[in-house]
Amino acid sequence: MAKIKELTLKALSETDNGKTLFDGDGLRGEVRANASGISVSFSYRYRFAGRAREIRCGTWPKDKLSAVRDVRDQARVLIAKGTDPAQARQDVKSELRKQADAARAATGSLAARPTVRALFDEWHRRDLVTRKDSGAETRRAFEKDVFPKIGHLQIAEVSRRQVMTILDDVLERGCNRMAKRLLADLRQMYGFAIDREVVEADPTMRIAKKRIGGEEVERDRVLSESEIRELACKLPGSGLSSAAQAAFWIMLATCCRVGELSMARWQDVDLSLGTWLIPAENAKNGRKHLVHLSAFSVAQFETLREIAMSIDWIYPSRDGSSHVSTKALQKQFKDRQRELAFRGRSKRPGTLMLAGGEWRAHDLRRTGATLMGELGVRSDVIERAMNHVETKGVARVYQRQELMNERAHAFALLGERLALLSDVGKSNVVVGRFSKVA
């Protein structure tokens, strides 16, 4: 029996309501069409001890098809071991109810004496979800470093010493910046609790942020033109995919952030007009931004379109259901600046190392803006081209000009310069700036 394909699910319409899809090995899906859209409810039918049984495996698109199949496969493993999956689920639910009842009996009420984990969940539900990543990064950090040590403690029991132990452990891993962020998030969580009179004291209050990992140093790495030309020579032999190499040049030529490019959709790029609209939800400042694509940038996007693996995402994830991780490109650049290869990572370490030191994806944005300035572009035009928000009160209120023509010209100048720097085939070209001789 043929397996269900993701494209088949995406092609479903209201006329398929009530239709049954079969994936083999007992897995089937019922198509449902309502005001919320199309969904497919999957279930696994099997026989156990001579009786026909059935368990739910998930609902697409809320659950990925691969996850649905995993549930089915886990049930088949239980059956092979002589365990009824449906009964196993009932046993788990019963045990969870017993644990919840015991916890309520032991602590009175959650609202009266919440644990650190319970406080975090409430903070996440009310505040963290408003962050751009819905609090995913903060939850990951807490799951790794906070909950294992103090997640079970009542919030009023946590001491400053316990908080410092958590931060010291992170610092010992060499993650100074992460330690600073973790301290800031712990302080915000306790502020949330104090505002609601759930707790009276904050154990992080007397911990100075500058003492956790030292003073914050603002990064100012800018690639020189000779370094850009050096990288143009090294990129083809670095083992980077054509898509990743195009990303390098696009970030330089558009001054975009790596996350904005990683999350980009084809529907927002118009190569005939030479524009790329960055939606507000993808921009760091929450403002949509129009990028004027130079001929150089258009050529990079055309390369990406020729090798496109998705009709939706410019940089799709492996299963094509979303965009690639916003950290993926930076990891690929960083792996090729290591002296030794990591297991499961690039086999070509050192291929993108520069004598001027490590460079990162975000440095390309700063480098592109610097090149614009060196090409004579006004600073206010550069600021608009980078989608920076005016911070001064009067200017923020009254200066709303978008400088579209000036921005388009600035990107064109930058593109022409990068085209020259990237053309490593012309060995007789001398890159520089020259003045007229009188």
N, C-alpha and C positions, 0 to 999 in steps of 0.2 A: 504493500500500500504506500502510495506517495506521501511524503511528509508535507505538512502545511508550510508554506513559505511566508515570510514577512510581507512580501509584496502582495500576496493573496489577501492577507488581512487588511492591508492598507487600501485595497481596491474594493472592499465591501461597501455596499450602499443600503439605503432603506429597503430596497426591493429584496434584500437578502434576509430580512427579519424572520426569525424562526428557523432558519436554515441550520443544519447540523454539519459540522466539519469533522473529518476523521484524520487523526495524526498517526494512527497505528499504535500497537501495544496497549490498547484499551483506552487511549486518550482521545476525547472528543470535545468539541466546542459548540455551544449554542449561540447563534448570532442574535443580538438584541439591538434594536434601533429605537431610540427615543429622542426626546428633546435635547438631551446631553450629547447625542452623537451615537456612533456605532461602537459596540463592545462585544466581546466574545467571552462567555463564561465557560471555562474548561473544567472537566471532571474526568476522573479515572474510574472506570468500571472493571471490577475483577470478581473472582469467586474465591471464597475462603470457607473451609470446612463445609463445602457443598452448598453454600449460600451465596447469592449474588449481592455484592456490596458496591458502594460508590462513595468517593470522597472528592471534595472540591480541590482544585489545583491552582486556582487563580483566575484573574480576569484581565484579558488584553484590552486596551493598551496600558492599563495601570501596571500590570505585571508583564515583563518581557516574556517572549515565547520560550526562550532558553530557561528562564526561571520556572515556568510552568512545567516544562519537561523534567527539570530537576526534581520537582515535587513528586511527579509520577515515578521517576526512577528510584527515589528514596523509598517510596511505598513498595515497589517491586522487591527491593532489597529486604524490607521487613517481612514480606510474604515468604521469601525464600528461606528466611530464618524461622518461620513458623509463627509470626506475629501478625495479627490483623491490624492494618494501618488505621482503620476507623476507630478501633478500640484503643489503639495507642494514643490517638488524638484525644479521646475522652479522658484517658488516664492523665495526660499532661494537663488538660484543663482543670481536672479535679484537684491535682496537686497544686496548681497555681492558685486556685480558690482557697485551698487550705493555708497556703503560705500567706496570702493576703489577709485572711481572717486572723491568722496568728500575729501578723505584723500590726494589725489594727488593735488587737487585744493587748499587745505588749507596749505600744506607744500611745495609746489613747486615740488621737486623731492626727492625720497627716498635717492638717492645717495648724494644729497646736504646736507640734514639735517636728517639723520637716527635716529630712536628711539633706545632705549636700546635693545628692543626686535628685531628690524630689524638688528642691529649690531650683536647681538648674533647669529641670523640665518645665517648671512654671515660668521661669525667666525666658526660656526658649520660646514657649508658646505665646507669650505676650510681647516680648521685645526683640529677641534675636531673629525671629522670622522676617522682620522688616529689613534685615541686612541684605545686601545684594546676593549673597550665596545662601540666604535663609538660615544662616548660623551653622552651616555644615562644617566649616573649618574649625570653628570654636568647639563644636561638639566632638570633632575628631581629637582635638588636643586634650579635652577633658577626659575623654574615654581612655586615652593613652597615659596621661600623667596625673590626673586628679582623682578620678573615681577609684582606681585600684588602691589608693592610699587613704582617702578620706570620704569617699562617696557614701559609705554606710553610716558616717557620723552625723549626729544632729548638728545643725549649723552653728548653734551657740557653743558647741564643744570644741570647735576648731581653734587651735592656737596659732600665734604668729610663728612659732617654731615649726609647726607642721607645714605651714605655707612655705617657709624658707627651705625646708627639706625638699619639697616638691620642686621649687625653683632651682635649688642647687643641683639636683639630679639632672635637670634639663641643661643647665650650664655645663655640667661635666661632659655632656654629649657634644659640646661645642656649639650648641644652638642658642646663642646669646639673644638674637632677635626674637626667637620663639619664646624665650623666658620672659622677655619684656611684654610681649603680647599676652602671655598667660597671666601675668600679674595684673595687667590692665583689665582683662576679662573677669578675673576673680574679684577685682575691686568694683567693677560695674555690677556683678551679680549680687554682691553684698549691699551695694547701694540700693539696688532694687528691693532687697529684703528690708533694709532700714526704712525706706520710704513707706513700706506697708506695715511697719511696726511688727515684723515677724522676728526680728532680732535687734538688739540694741547696740552691739559693737561690731566693728569691722576689723578682723585680724590682719588685714593688709595695710591699714592706715599709716603705720610708722615705717613701712618698707619703701625706701626711696627708689624710684624707677632707675635713676642714674647709677645706683649702686648694684643693679642687677645687670651684669654684663658690660658695665662701663657706659660712657657717654655715647649717645647715638651719633654716628658719623654719617653725614649726608653724602651719598654717592655722587661722584661727578665725573665718572669715566666717559670720555669721548674718544671715539676712534679717529685717528688722523687719516688724511687722504692716502698716505702711503700704506697704512694698515688696512684700509678698505681695499686697496688694490692688491695687497698681499692676500687678503681673504678671498678675493675674486679668483686668485690663482689656486688657492687651497681647497675651495669648496667642492669642485668636481671630484677631487680625490679623497674627500673626507668620509665617503660612505653615506652621506646624507641623501635622502630621497630628493627627487626633483621638486616635490611639493615643499619640502623643508628648505631647500635652497631658494625657491621662489619667495618663501616667507621671509627669509633674511633680507632680500632686496625690497620687498613690499614694506616691511617695517621701517627700513631706512628711507624709502621714497615717499611714504605717507605720514611718517611720524606717529603711527598708531601704536597702541599698547598691544602686547602679545595676546592678552585676553580678548581684546576686540577682534583681532584677526582670527583667533581660534574659534570664536563663536559666530563668525560671519556666515551669512546665508547668500546663496546665489541670487535670490530675489532682490537683494539690496544693492547689487552691483549692476550698473548699466555701462557696458563697455562701449556702446555706440556713442553715448553722451560723455563718457569718461568720468563717471561719478560713482562713489561708494557711500551709501548712507549707513552710518553706524547708529542703530536704534538706541533710544534712551536707556533701555534695560541692559545694554551691553557696555555703555559708557560709564567710566568711574564716577563722574560727577552727575550722572542721571540725566544728562542733556543729549538729545540726538545731535548728530554731527555729520555734516556733508563734507566728504573728502573729494577734492578734484584730482582725478588721476592723470598723471602725465603720460606721455607716450611710452615712457619707460615702465611705469606701473601697469599700464594696460597690457603690455607685452608679458609681464609676469602673470597677470590674471589669465591671459589667453593660454599660457603654458599650463596653468592649473585646470582650466576648462578642458583642455585636450586629454588630461589624465584623470579627470573627475571620476570619483567613485560614488558620488551621490548627486541627485538632482536637487537636493535641498541644501546640504551643508558643504561649504568649501573645504573644510577640514573635518570630515566625518569620523566618528568613533569606529571601532572595528566592525560592529554589527550594523552601522549606518543609522541607528535609531536616534543619535544625538550628535553633538559636536565632539571633537577630540578634547581631552583634558587641557585646561588652560595652562598647565605646567609642562605639557609634553614637549613643545618646541624648545623651551629653555633647557630641559633635561638633555635633549639631543645635542644642543650646543655645548652644554657643560661637560657631557661625557667625552667629547672630543678635545677637551682642554685638560684632561687628567693625564698623569704620567702613566698610570696603569689602568687596564680595563676592569670594570666590575662584571661579575658573573651575570649573564642575561642581558647585558647592555652592549653598547657599541664595541666592536672588535678593533676599532681604529682610534685608540686614544692618542692625544697629542697632535692630531692632524689640523686642529684649528687654534693651536696655541700661538700667542703673539708675544714678542719680546716686551711689549708695553704692559703686559699683565692680563689678568682674566677680564673677559668682557661678557656681558649678559644681554639677554633679549631687550631689556628696557634701555640699555645703553644705546641701542640703535635709534630709538626715538629721540634721545638727547643729541645724538650725533647728527641726525637729519636736521633738527632745529638749528644746531650750531652751523651746519653747512649753509642753511638758508641765510643766517646772519652774515656769514662770510661772503655770500654772494650779493650782499647789499639789501636784503629784504628788511623792512622796518620791524622793530620788535613787537609793535602792536599787531601787525599782520601775522607774525609768527605765533603769537599767543592765540589768536583766533584760529589759525591753521591747526594748532594742537588741541583745540577745544578747552583751553584754560578759562576758568571763570574769574572775572574781575573781582578782586577782594576789597578794594577801596570803596567805601560807602557811596560817595557822590558819583564816581565813575560807574559803579555797578548799577545805579538807579537810572542815570541819564545817557550813558554811552552804550547804546544797543546796536550800533552799526555792525553788520556782519562782514563787510569788506570782501565780498565774494570774488570780484574781479581781481583784486590784489592777491587773494589767496590762490586763485587759479594760476596766476602768473608766478607766484612763489613756488608752487609745486612743479610747474613747468621748468623753472630754472634748476630746481633740485634734481629733477629727473634727467635733464640734459647733463648735469655734472656727473651723476651716477652712471649714466650711459657711457661716458668717457672713462670713468674710473674702472668700470667693470669690463671694458673691452680689452682683455689681456692679450688678444690675438695681434694687436697692433704694437709691436715692440718698438716702432720708431716714433710713437707718440710720447711727448714729454708733458706730464701733467703738472700744471702750475698756473700762477696768475701773473700776467705780464702787463706792464704799463707801456704806453706809446712813447716812442723815442722822438723827441722834438727835432 
